[in-house]
């Protein structure tokens, strides 16, 4: 599965469009990470535990988006984007979305 943030792919043309696909997860922060984040905000520095959680979440939503595209018969996802938003004080929503397509060499 080719995934790109571009709207087109050099050397290829879109043969078929299957529509929007997405992967979504909602994560909660545990009390330990909140305490650590509070201390880091005073002292400064990277919140490594939270960074790892977000990276893992992005991989998870890409996998879910890819599975949806494959189920539709796509071999690529174009115009892929991430969206992250806070839901309340302790929840974070992470979404990957794009357009599922079938490509052919130009």
Order of alpha helices (4+ residues) and beta strands (2+ residues): beta-beta-alpha-alpha-beta-beta
